[in-house]
Amino acid sequence: MRDFSQSNEVQARLHELVPGGAHTYARGADQYPESMAPILVRGAGARVWDCDGNEYVEYGMGLRSVTLGHGYAPVVEAVARTIADGVNFSRPTELELLAAQDFLSLAPGADMVKFAKNGSDTTTAAVRLARAATGRETVAICDQPFFSVDDWFIGTTEMNAGIPGSPTVTFDFNDLASLETALTAHEIACVVLEQATALAEPAPGFLEGVRALCDRHGALLIFDEMITGFRWSSGGAQQLYGVRPDLSCWGKAMGNGFPLSALAGKREYMELGGLRTDADRVFLLSTTHGPETGSLAAFRAVVEAYRTTDPIGRMEYAGRRLADGVNAIAADLGIAEHLRVLGRPSCLVFHTKDPEGRPSQPYRTLFLQELLERGVLGQSFVLSAAHTDADIDHTIDACAEAATLYRKALEHGTVDGFLNGRPVAPALRRNAFPRRLPDL
């Protein structure tokens, strides 16, 4: 059994000082088996170490923000060189121009870009810009997991305490009829969607149909490229699928973990936040730390890595090996309908089902528990270009042992006697139950 005593002590202290015990809900201890949430102290490549000295092959990679690996030397060196000359100034730096040029050389159809720090900064700025451009208020969002921490999106989730009613409507992915219904029933300012997810590719003609419907109804089309950018391709999903948005929002892997996001779009809309307009100006993005030099240097080093190496090819190769290996194990054990790795090879997830074939948080927690015991950390199998053959082999071996126990729990009909503690729970839920902590 691995020792998590130091991690548990630090986590308990975090709960006293930080609401939820983490600065991101997806990183919370309630997303991991009880008393088995490692507190990390360092990483290298695809490996991380916790404060108890345990080593893991890590997946998820900073909520998908790291594609080149932890401590990737060219990025670290570029940041170190740059910040030695200062991090934040009272006027723009030449680096802002160079980074903008690099970005716009990759983003199809975009004329201008503005940098920020979080994905939510940019999606909310895009919505604000669309509302100003169209004179409308209602937003149509696709039925996809997450777009922003701000009211226009979070108000549509279970975790909506403290949020006033928001004029946001939804439509279904790969369902043009549902989008047309929304556009017909409401005066829509913009349509917001991811062009693809780990589990869903756009059906033939879907994205082209979305573009045509937006044009017909006078709504702006906004693509969320947070996950797809630098994971589907360096130019995002729009480069792969060939449909151009009015605005697009980027983040996560732009800086290989350094905090950076971007709003990009057509000049006619972006200039509404600039000085070449006679219209009322939009307060588009104005952030103290958006242009700090460290993250922009990291971004330029990431761009260079994508130009000179093939991170996406490496991720797809490793992802195929991992998915094929784990799925073969599940098939051999006769539990392929209950435990399965699936998704785009660079963005894998695993599905866990109970004896009746229903998605199961308790069985998911059991799988996570057994992987942690065997040196694999991850809420998913989202990997990076730093995952070596040895890392994949280690993971497949760990999954073989975890799957054997998983089958025993299926045969038993319950995780009772196999799972230590309470199961994980969705990050965005109305109540702290079922992982509520006792009061101090």
C-alpha positions as CSV (number, residue, x, y, z in Angstrom):
1,M,0.0,0.0,0.0
2,R,1.3,3.5,-0.9
3,D,1.7,6.0,1.9
4,F,-0.4,9.2,1.4
5,S,0.0,10.5,5.0
6,Q,1.8,13.8,4.0
7,S,-0.5,14.4,1.1
8,N,-3.5,14.0,3.4
9,E,-2.1,16.4,6.0
10,V,-1.4,19.0,3.4
11,Q,-4.8,18.5,1.8
12,A,-6.5,18.9,5.2
13,R,-4.7,22.2,5.7
14,L,-5.7,23.3,2.2
15,H,-9.3,22.7,3.1
16,E,-8.9,25.1,6.0
17,L,-7.4,27.9,3.8
18,V,-8.8,27.4,0.3
19,P,-12.5,26.8,-0.4
20,G,-12.8,23.3,-1.8
21,G,-9.2,22.6,-1.0
22,A,-8.0,23.4,-4.5
23,H,-8.0,26.4,-6.8
24,T,-9.7,24.5,-9.6
25,Y,-12.8,22.3,-8.9
26,A,-11.5,19.6,-11.3
27,R,-8.4,19.3,-9.2
28,G,-10.3,18.9,-6.0
29,A,-9.8,15.9,-3.6
30,D,-13.4,14.9,-4.2
31,Q,-12.3,14.0,-7.7
32,Y,-10.1,11.2,-6.4
33,P,-10.5,8.2,-4.1
34,E,-10.8,9.3,-0.4
35,S,-7.5,9.8,1.4
36,M,-5.7,9.1,-1.9
37,A,-5.4,12.5,-3.5
38,P,-1.7,13.1,-4.0
39,I,-0.2,16.6,-3.4
40,L,2.4,17.1,-6.0
41,V,5.8,18.7,-5.6
42,R,7.5,18.3,-9.0
43,G,7.2,16.8,-12.5
44,A,9.5,15.8,-15.4
45,G,8.2,14.7,-18.7
46,A,5.1,12.6,-18.1
47,R,6.1,11.7,-14.5
48,V,5.2,13.5,-11.3
49,W,6.1,13.0,-7.6
50,D,4.0,13.8,-4.5
51,C,5.1,15.0,-1.1
52,D,5.2,11.4,0.2
53,G,7.8,10.5,-2.4
54,N,5.4,8.5,-4.6
55,E,6.1,8.5,-8.3
56,Y,3.4,8.4,-11.0
57,V,2.9,8.4,-14.7
58,E,0.5,11.4,-15.0
59,Y,-2.4,11.8,-17.3
60,G,-4.7,14.8,-17.7
61,M,-1.5,16.8,-17.9
62,G,-2.5,20.0,-16.2
63,L,-6.2,19.8,-17.3
64,R,-4.9,19.2,-20.8
65,S,-2.7,22.3,-20.8
66,V,0.7,20.4,-21.1
67,T,1.3,18.8,-24.4
68,L,5.2,18.8,-24.5
69,G,5.7,17.4,-21.0
70,H,6.5,18.9,-17.6
71,G,9.7,21.0,-17.5
72,Y,10.1,20.9,-21.3
73,A,13.6,22.4,-21.6
74,P,13.2,24.8,-24.6
75,V,10.1,26.4,-22.9
76,V,11.8,26.7,-19.5
77,E,14.9,28.1,-21.0
78,A,13.0,30.7,-23.1
79,V,11.0,31.8,-20.1
80,A,14.1,32.1,-17.9
81,R,15.9,34.2,-20.5
82,T,13.0,36.5,-21.0
83,I,11.9,37.1,-17.4
84,A,15.5,38.0,-16.4
85,D,14.8,41.3,-18.3
86,G,11.5,42.0,-16.6
87,V,8.0,40.5,-16.5
88,N,5.4,43.3,-16.6
89,F,5.7,46.8,-17.9
90,S,3.6,50.0,-18.3
91,R,3.7,49.8,-22.1
92,P,3.5,47.0,-24.7
93,T,6.7,45.0,-25.4
94,E,8.0,43.9,-28.8
95,L,7.4,40.4,-27.5
96,E,3.6,41.1,-27.8
97,L,4.0,41.8,-31.5
98,L,6.1,38.8,-32.1
99,A,3.7,36.5,-30.2
100,A,0.7,38.0,-32.0
101,Q,2.4,37.3,-35.4
102,D,3.2,33.8,-34.4
103,F,-0.4,33.2,-33.2
104,L,-2.0,34.6,-36.3
105,S,0.2,32.6,-38.6
106,L,-1.5,29.5,-37.1
107,A,-5.1,30.5,-36.6
108,P,-7.0,30.2,-39.9
109,G,-9.0,33.3,-40.8
110,A,-8.2,35.4,-37.8
111,D,-7.0,38.9,-38.4
112,M,-6.4,40.1,-34.8
113,V,-5.7,38.6,-31.4
114,K,-5.8,39.7,-27.8
115,F,-4.0,37.7,-25.1
116,A,-5.3,37.0,-21.6
117,K,-4.7,34.5,-18.9
118,N,-7.8,32.2,-18.6
119,G,-10.0,30.6,-21.1
120,S,-13.1,32.1,-19.4
121,D,-11.6,35.6,-20.0
122,T,-11.7,35.0,-23.7
123,T,-15.0,33.2,-24.1
124,T,-16.8,35.9,-22.0
125,A,-15.0,38.7,-24.0
126,A,-16.2,36.9,-27.2
127,V,-19.8,36.9,-26.0
128,R,-19.6,40.6,-25.0
129,L,-18.2,41.4,-28.4
130,A,-20.9,39.5,-30.2
131,R,-23.6,41.2,-28.1
132,A,-22.2,44.6,-29.0
133,A,-21.9,43.7,-32.7
134,T,-25.4,42.3,-33.0
135,G,-27.3,44.4,-30.5
136,R,-28.7,41.1,-29.1
137,E,-28.3,39.5,-25.7
138,T,-29.2,35.8,-25.9
139,V,-26.4,33.2,-26.3
140,A,-26.8,29.7,-27.8
141,I,-24.4,27.2,-26.4
142,C,-23.8,23.6,-27.5
143,D,-24.6,20.8,-25.0
144,Q,-20.9,20.4,-24.1
145,P,-19.3,20.3,-20.7
146,F,-17.7,23.7,-20.0
147,F,-17.3,27.1,-21.6
148,S,-16.7,29.7,-18.8
149,V,-16.8,30.4,-15.1
150,D,-18.9,33.5,-15.8
151,D,-22.7,33.9,-15.3
152,W,-23.8,33.4,-18.9
153,F,-22.5,29.7,-18.8
154,I,-22.3,28.7,-15.1
155,G,-25.9,29.8,-14.7
156,T,-26.9,26.9,-16.9
157,T,-25.2,24.3,-14.7
158,E,-26.2,22.6,-11.4
159,M,-23.7,24.8,-9.6
160,N,-25.6,28.0,-10.1
161,A,-26.0,29.4,-6.6
162,G,-25.5,33.2,-6.5
163,I,-26.0,33.6,-10.3
164,P,-29.0,35.6,-11.7
165,G,-31.0,34.3,-14.6
166,S,-28.9,34.3,-17.8
167,P,-30.3,34.6,-21.3
168,T,-28.6,31.4,-22.5
169,V,-30.2,28.6,-24.6
170,T,-28.7,25.3,-25.6
171,F,-28.7,23.1,-28.7
172,D,-27.4,19.6,-29.4
173,F,-24.1,18.7,-31.0
174,N,-24.5,17.3,-34.5
175,D,-28.1,18.4,-34.6
176,L,-28.7,21.3,-37.0
177,A,-32.4,21.2,-36.4
178,S,-32.0,21.9,-32.7
179,L,-29.8,24.9,-33.5
180,E,-32.2,26.2,-36.1
181,T,-35.0,26.0,-33.5
182,A,-33.0,28.1,-31.1
183,L,-32.1,30.6,-33.7
184,T,-35.7,30.9,-34.9
185,A,-37.2,31.2,-31.4
186,H,-34.7,33.7,-30.0
187,E,-32.7,36.8,-31.2
188,I,-29.3,35.1,-30.8
189,A,-26.2,37.1,-30.5
190,C,-23.8,34.2,-30.9
191,V,-23.5,30.5,-31.2
192,V,-20.7,29.0,-29.0
193,L,-19.4,25.4,-29.4
194,E,-16.4,23.1,-29.5
195,Q,-16.1,21.7,-33.0
196,A,-15.2,18.3,-31.6
197,T,-14.7,16.6,-28.3
198,A,-12.7,13.6,-27.2
199,L,-15.8,11.4,-27.8
200,A,-17.6,13.3,-30.6
201,E,-16.5,14.2,-34.1
202,P,-18.6,16.6,-36.2
203,A,-20.9,14.8,-38.6
204,P,-20.3,15.5,-42.3
205,G,-21.8,18.9,-43.1
206,F,-22.6,19.8,-39.4
207,L,-20.0,22.6,-39.0
208,E,-20.7,23.9,-42.5
209,G,-24.4,23.9,-41.5
210,V,-23.7,25.8,-38.3
211,R,-21.8,28.4,-40.2
212,A,-24.7,28.8,-42.7
213,L,-27.3,29.0,-40.0
214,C,-25.4,31.7,-38.2
215,D,-25.0,33.7,-41.4
216,R,-28.7,33.3,-42.2
217,H,-29.9,34.5,-38.7
218,G,-27.2,37.2,-38.2
219,A,-25.5,35.5,-35.2
220,L,-21.7,35.4,-34.7
221,L,-20.1,32.0,-34.7
222,I,-17.6,31.4,-31.8
223,F,-15.4,28.3,-31.7
224,D,-14.0,27.2,-28.4
225,E,-10.5,25.9,-29.1
226,M,-9.4,25.5,-25.5
227,I,-8.9,21.7,-25.8
228,T,-8.6,21.3,-29.6
229,G,-6.0,24.0,-30.1
230,F,-2.5,22.4,-30.1
231,R,-4.1,19.0,-29.4
232,W,-6.0,18.4,-32.6
233,S,-3.6,20.5,-34.6
234,S,-1.4,23.6,-34.1
235,G,-4.1,25.6,-35.9
236,G,-6.9,24.0,-33.9
237,A,-9.9,22.1,-35.0
238,Q,-10.8,24.8,-37.5
239,Q,-7.7,24.0,-39.4
240,L,-8.7,20.3,-39.6
241,Y,-12.3,20.8,-40.5
242,G,-12.0,23.8,-42.7
243,V,-14.9,26.0,-41.2
244,R,-14.0,29.5,-40.2
245,P,-15.6,31.2,-37.2
246,D,-16.1,34.9,-36.6
247,L,-14.3,34.6,-33.3
248,S,-12.3,31.8,-31.6
249,C,-11.1,31.3,-28.1
250,W,-7.8,29.5,-27.2
251,G,-5.9,28.6,-24.1
252,K,-4.6,25.5,-22.2
253,A,-1.7,24.1,-24.3
254,M,-0.7,27.5,-25.8
255,G,2.0,27.8,-23.1
256,N,2.7,24.2,-22.2
257,G,1.2,24.9,-18.8
258,F,2.1,28.6,-18.5
259,P,-1.0,30.8,-18.1
260,L,-2.1,32.2,-21.4
261,S,-5.2,32.4,-23.5
262,A,-6.2,34.2,-26.6
263,L,-9.3,35.7,-28.3
264,A,-8.9,35.8,-32.1
265,G,-11.2,36.9,-34.8
266,K,-12.2,38.9,-37.8
267,R,-11.0,42.5,-37.9
268,E,-14.5,44.0,-38.3
269,Y,-15.5,42.6,-34.9
270,M,-12.2,42.8,-33.0
271,E,-11.8,46.5,-33.9
272,L,-15.0,47.2,-31.9
273,G,-12.7,47.0,-28.9
274,G,-10.0,49.1,-30.5
275,L,-9.4,52.6,-31.8
276,R,-10.5,52.2,-35.4
277,T,-14.2,52.4,-34.8
278,D,-16.9,55.1,-34.6
279,A,-19.2,52.8,-32.8
280,D,-19.5,52.7,-29.0
281,R,-16.4,50.9,-27.9
282,V,-16.5,47.4,-26.3
283,F,-14.6,46.8,-23.1
284,L,-13.0,43.8,-24.8
285,L,-10.1,42.5,-22.7
286,S,-7.9,44.7,-20.4
287,T,-5.8,42.5,-18.2
288,T,-2.8,43.4,-16.1
289,H,-1.1,40.1,-16.6
290,G,-2.3,39.1,-20.1
291,P,0.9,40.3,-21.8
292,E,3.4,39.3,-19.1
293,T,6.6,38.2,-20.8
294,G,7.1,34.8,-19.3
295,S,3.9,33.3,-20.8
296,L,4.4,34.9,-24.1
297,A,8.0,33.5,-24.3
298,A,6.6,30.1,-23.4
299,F,4.0,30.4,-26.2
300,R,6.7,31.3,-28.8
301,A,8.8,28.3,-27.7
302,V,5.7,26.1,-28.0
303,V,5.1,27.3,-31.5
304,E,8.7,26.6,-32.4
305,A,8.4,23.0,-31.0
306,Y,5.3,22.4,-33.1
307,R,7.1,23.8,-36.2
308,T,10.2,21.6,-35.7
309,T,8.9,18.5,-34.1
310,D,5.7,16.5,-34.2
311,P,4.0,16.6,-30.7
312,I,0.6,15.7,-32.1
313,G,1.9,12.7,-34.0
314,R,3.6,11.5,-30.8
315,M,0.5,11.9,-28.7
316,E,-1.6,10.1,-31.3
317,Y,0.9,7.2,-31.5
318,A,1.1,6.9,-27.7
319,G,-2.7,7.2,-27.3
320,R,-3.4,4.4,-29.8
321,R,-1.0,2.1,-28.0
322,L,-2.6,2.8,-24.7
323,A,-6.2,2.5,-25.8
324,D,-5.5,-0.7,-27.8
325,G,-3.5,-2.2,-24.9
326,V,-6.1,-1.5,-22.2
327,N,-9.1,-2.4,-24.4
328,A,-7.4,-5.7,-25.2
329,I,-7.0,-6.5,-21.5
330,A,-10.7,-5.7,-20.8
331,A,-11.8,-7.9,-23.7
332,D,-9.6,-10.8,-22.5
333,L,-11.2,-10.5,-19.0
334,G,-14.7,-10.4,-20.5
335,I,-15.5,-6.9,-19.2
336,A,-15.1,-4.8,-22.4
337,E,-18.7,-3.6,-22.0
338,H,-17.9,-2.3,-18.5
339,L,-14.3,-0.9,-18.8
340,R,-13.2,0.9,-22.0
341,V,-10.8,3.5,-23.2
342,L,-12.1,5.6,-26.0
343,G,-11.8,9.0,-27.7
344,R,-9.4,10.8,-29.9
345,P,-5.9,9.3,-29.3
346,S,-4.5,12.6,-28.1
347,C,-7.4,13.1,-25.7
348,L,-8.4,9.7,-24.3
349,V,-11.0,9.1,-21.5
350,F,-12.1,5.9,-19.9
351,H,-15.6,4.7,-19.3
352,T,-16.5,2.7,-16.2
353,K,-19.8,0.9,-15.9
354,D,-21.5,-1.2,-13.2
355,P,-22.8,-4.8,-13.6
356,E,-26.0,-3.5,-15.2
357,G,-24.0,-1.5,-17.8
358,R,-24.7,1.9,-16.3
359,P,-22.1,4.6,-15.9
360,S,-20.8,4.3,-12.4
361,Q,-18.9,6.7,-10.1
362,P,-18.2,4.0,-7.5
363,Y,-16.7,1.7,-10.2
364,R,-14.8,4.7,-11.6
365,T,-13.4,5.4,-8.2
366,L,-12.3,1.8,-7.8
367,F,-10.4,1.9,-11.1
368,L,-8.7,5.2,-10.0
369,Q,-7.9,3.7,-6.6
370,E,-6.1,0.7,-8.2
371,L,-4.3,2.8,-10.7
372,L,-3.0,5.1,-8.0
373,E,-1.7,2.1,-6.0
374,R,0.2,1.1,-9.1
375,G,1.8,4.5,-9.9
376,V,-0.7,5.9,-12.4
377,L,-2.4,9.3,-11.7
378,G,-5.2,10.6,-13.8
379,Q,-8.9,11.3,-14.1
380,S,-8.5,10.4,-17.8
381,F,-5.9,9.1,-20.2
382,V,-5.2,12.5,-21.8
383,L,-1.5,12.3,-22.5
384,S,1.4,14.4,-23.8
385,A,4.2,14.1,-26.3
386,A,6.4,13.3,-23.4
387,H,4.7,9.9,-22.7
388,T,7.3,7.3,-23.6
389,D,6.9,3.7,-24.6
390,A,8.0,2.8,-21.0
391,D,5.3,5.1,-19.6
392,I,2.6,3.5,-21.8
393,D,3.8,0.0,-20.9
394,H,3.7,0.9,-17.2
395,T,0.2,2.1,-17.5
396,I,-1.0,-0.9,-19.5
397,D,0.5,-3.2,-16.8
398,A,-1.2,-1.2,-14.1
399,C,-4.5,-1.4,-15.9
400,A,-4.2,-5.1,-16.3
401,E,-4.0,-5.5,-12.5
402,A,-6.7,-2.9,-11.9
403,A,-9.0,-4.5,-14.4
404,T,-8.7,-7.9,-12.7
405,L,-9.9,-6.5,-9.5
406,Y,-12.6,-4.5,-11.4
407,R,-13.9,-7.8,-12.8
408,K,-14.1,-9.3,-9.3
409,A,-16.1,-6.3,-8.1
410,L,-18.4,-6.7,-11.1
411,E,-18.9,-10.4,-10.2
412,H,-19.5,-9.4,-6.6
413,G,-22.2,-7.0,-7.8
414,T,-20.9,-4.0,-5.8
415,V,-17.7,-2.2,-5.0
416,D,-18.3,-2.9,-1.3
417,G,-15.3,-4.6,0.1
418,F,-13.1,-3.4,-2.7
419,L,-13.4,0.4,-2.6
420,N,-11.9,2.3,0.4
421,G,-14.0,5.3,1.3
422,R,-16.7,7.2,-0.6
423,P,-16.8,7.5,-4.4
424,V,-15.9,10.5,-6.4
425,A,-18.6,13.0,-7.5
426,P,-19.1,15.3,-10.4
427,A,-17.0,18.5,-10.0
428,L,-20.0,20.8,-10.9
429,R,-22.8,19.7,-8.6
430,R,-25.3,21.5,-6.5
431,N,-24.3,20.2,-3.0
432,A,-21.1,19.1,-1.3
433,F,-22.7,15.7,-0.7
434,P,-21.6,12.9,-1.3
435,R,-18.1,14.2,-0.3
436,R,-19.1,16.8,2.2
437,L,-16.4,17.4,4.9
438,P,-17.1,17.8,8.6
439,D,-17.2,21.3,10.0
440,L,-14.1,22.6,11.8
